[in-house]
Amino acid sequence: MNSPVPPIHPDHRLPLYHRVRDTLSAEIAAHRWRPEEPVPTEAELAKTHGVSIGTVRKAIDSLVADGVLERFQGRGTFVRRPDFQSSFFRFFRFVDAAGVARVPTSRILKREVAAMPAGVAAAFKLPAGSRAVRFSRLRLIDERPLVLEDIWLPHERFKALLEIDPREFGDLLYPLYEQYCGVLVASAQETLSAEAVGARQAKLLELAAGAPVIVIDRVALTADRQPVEWRQSRGPASQFRYQVEIR
């Protein structure tokens, strides 16, 4: 599903390669190129945009550095589809009773149209009370709840998700965003905090009221850095881990 590319008004104070980069980002966000298909060659892009190959190369290098594009020797340059499933393993240990790492299953608890609270609306740069598609989702291992998610999406862009048969919702939502709404998530910003779990969340997570949980706030972005999803995930602190390599 290709979306029309919105009018692009480049900031002429920026270097030329940066303006080309912004134009390519908008085209990627509008699904001009699919992740399975190579983008045009540098020579073709240079001709299309009326710039030198060197300028296009710098623009593509910047998009590769940001994880929007990826190069494959002998195959070309492709739109990168991030592996957001693996990001959970950075923070929570998903293992079964035998200690083997597992991919959690998902269960949609609620799907509704709701008014955005002020904090969510601010992430989308929309007025408080704007209409949204809201999901409440539980992630489980062997039917044992591990993570509770509260997911908000702008209504007009994601209203098609309200019509999908619930059985079509798999363990990942981003493929549905792409398939039904033409939205390809390119990156995300995450903020971690800790809190004592409330009574409602404690019941769903099968925790004692007031037990410590880790909260992950995520804003998912398209290739042109437009916010398209706000997600808050809660999981027991006992399952949390944080690992970083310092050089």
TAPEDA-V56253 format. One record per residue. RES is the residue in three letters. D_CENTER is the distance of its C-alpha to the mean C-alpha in whole Angstrom. Layout:
# TAPEDA-V56253
res=RES d_center=D_CENTER
res=RES d_center=D_CENTER
This chain:
# TAPEDA-V56253
res=MET d_center=18
res=ASN d_center=18
res=SER d_center=18
res=PRO d_center=21
res=VAL d_center=20
res=PRO d_center=21
res=PRO d_center=24
res=ILE d_center=23
res=HIS d_center=25
res=PRO d_center=25
res=ASP d_center=27
res=HIS d_center=30
res=ARG d_center=30
res=LEU d_center=27
res=PRO d_center=28
res=LEU d_center=29
res=TYR d_center=26
res=HIS d_center=24
res=ARG d_center=24
res=VAL d_center=24
res=ARG d_center=20
res=ASP d_center=19
res=THR d_center=21
res=LEU d_center=19
res=SER d_center=16
res=ALA d_center=16
res=GLU d_center=18
res=ILE d_center=15
res=ALA d_center=12
res=ALA d_center=15
res=HIS d_center=15
res=ARG d_center=19
res=TRP d_center=18
res=ARG d_center=16
res=PRO d_center=15
res=GLU d_center=18
res=GLU d_center=21
res=PRO d_center=22
res=VAL d_center=21
res=PRO d_center=25
res=THR d_center=27
res=GLU d_center=28
res=ALA d_center=31
res=GLU d_center=30
res=LEU d_center=27
res=ALA d_center=30
res=LYS d_center=32
res=THR d_center=30
res=HIS d_center=29
res=GLY d_center=32
res=VAL d_center=32
res=SER d_center=33
res=ILE d_center=31
res=GLY d_center=31
res=THR d_center=29
res=VAL d_center=27
res=ARG d_center=26
res=LYS d_center=26
res=ALA d_center=23
res=ILE d_center=21
res=ASP d_center=22
res=SER d_center=20
res=LEU d_center=17
res=VAL d_center=17
res=ALA d_center=18
res=ASP d_center=14
res=GLY d_center=13
res=VAL d_center=12
res=LEU d_center=15
res=GLU d_center=17
res=ARG d_center=21
res=PHE d_center=23
res=GLN d_center=27
res=GLY d_center=29
res=ARG d_center=26
res=GLY d_center=24
res=THR d_center=21
res=PHE d_center=18
res=VAL d_center=15
res=ARG d_center=12
res=ARG d_center=10
res=PRO d_center=8
res=ASP d_center=10
res=PHE d_center=7
res=GLN d_center=10
res=SER d_center=12
res=SER d_center=11
res=PHE d_center=12
res=PHE d_center=16
res=ARG d_center=16
res=PHE d_center=16
res=PHE d_center=18
res=ARG d_center=21
res=PHE d_center=20
res=VAL d_center=24
res=ASP d_center=26
res=ALA d_center=30
res=ALA d_center=31
res=GLY d_center=29
res=VAL d_center=27
res=ALA d_center=23
res=ARG d_center=21
res=VAL d_center=18
res=PRO d_center=18
res=THR d_center=18
res=SER d_center=17
res=ARG d_center=19
res=ILE d_center=18
res=LEU d_center=20
res=LYS d_center=20
res=ARG d_center=19
res=GLU d_center=20
res=VAL d_center=20
res=ALA d_center=20
res=ALA d_center=21
res=MET d_center=19
res=PRO d_center=20
res=ALA d_center=21
res=GLY d_center=18
res=VAL d_center=15
res=ALA d_center=17
res=ALA d_center=17
res=ALA d_center=13
res=PHE d_center=13
res=LYS d_center=17
res=LEU d_center=19
res=PRO d_center=22
res=ALA d_center=22
res=GLY d_center=23
res=SER d_center=20
res=ARG d_center=20
res=ALA d_center=16
res=VAL d_center=15
res=ARG d_center=15
res=PHE d_center=15
res=SER d_center=16
res=ARG d_center=16
res=LEU d_center=17
res=ARG d_center=17
res=LEU d_center=20
res=ILE d_center=22
res=ASP d_center=26
res=GLU d_center=25
res=ARG d_center=25
res=PRO d_center=22
res=LEU d_center=20
res=VAL d_center=17
res=LEU d_center=17
res=GLU d_center=14
res=ASP d_center=14
res=ILE d_center=11
res=TRP d_center=12
res=LEU d_center=11
res=PRO d_center=14
res=HIS d_center=16
res=GLU d_center=18
res=ARG d_center=15
res=PHE d_center=14
res=LYS d_center=17
res=ALA d_center=18
res=LEU d_center=16
res=LEU d_center=19
res=GLU d_center=21
res=ILE d_center=20
res=ASP d_center=22
res=PRO d_center=21
res=ARG d_center=22
res=GLU d_center=19
res=PHE d_center=16
res=GLY d_center=16
res=ASP d_center=14
res=LEU d_center=11
res=LEU d_center=9
res=TYR d_center=7
res=PRO d_center=10
res=LEU d_center=12
res=TYR d_center=10
res=GLU d_center=11
res=GLN d_center=14
res=TYR d_center=15
res=CYS d_center=14
res=GLY d_center=13
res=VAL d_center=10
res=LEU d_center=8
res=VAL d_center=4
res=ALA d_center=6
res=SER d_center=6
res=ALA d_center=5
res=GLN d_center=9
res=GLU d_center=10
res=THR d_center=14
res=LEU d_center=16
res=SER d_center=19
res=ALA d_center=22
res=GLU d_center=24
res=ALA d_center=26
res=VAL d_center=25
res=GLY d_center=26
res=ALA d_center=28
res=ARG d_center=26
res=GLN d_center=23
res=ALA d_center=26
res=LYS d_center=27
res=LEU d_center=24
res=LEU d_center=24
res=GLU d_center=27
res=LEU d_center=28
res=ALA d_center=31
res=ALA d_center=30
res=GLY d_center=30
res=ALA d_center=28
res=PRO d_center=26
res=VAL d_center=22
res=ILE d_center=19
res=VAL d_center=17
res=ILE d_center=13
res=ASP d_center=12
res=ARG d_center=8
res=VAL d_center=7
res=ALA d_center=4
res=LEU d_center=6
res=THR d_center=8
res=ALA d_center=10
res=ASP d_center=13
res=ARG d_center=11
res=GLN d_center=11
res=PRO d_center=9
res=VAL d_center=8
res=GLU d_center=7
res=TRP d_center=9
res=ARG d_center=9
res=GLN d_center=12
res=SER d_center=13
res=ARG d_center=17
res=GLY d_center=19
res=PRO d_center=22
res=ALA d_center=23
res=SER d_center=26
res=GLN d_center=23
res=PHE d_center=21
res=ARG d_center=21
res=TYR d_center=20
res=GLN d_center=21
res=VAL d_center=21
res=GLU d_center=24
res=ILE d_center=26
res=ARG d_center=28
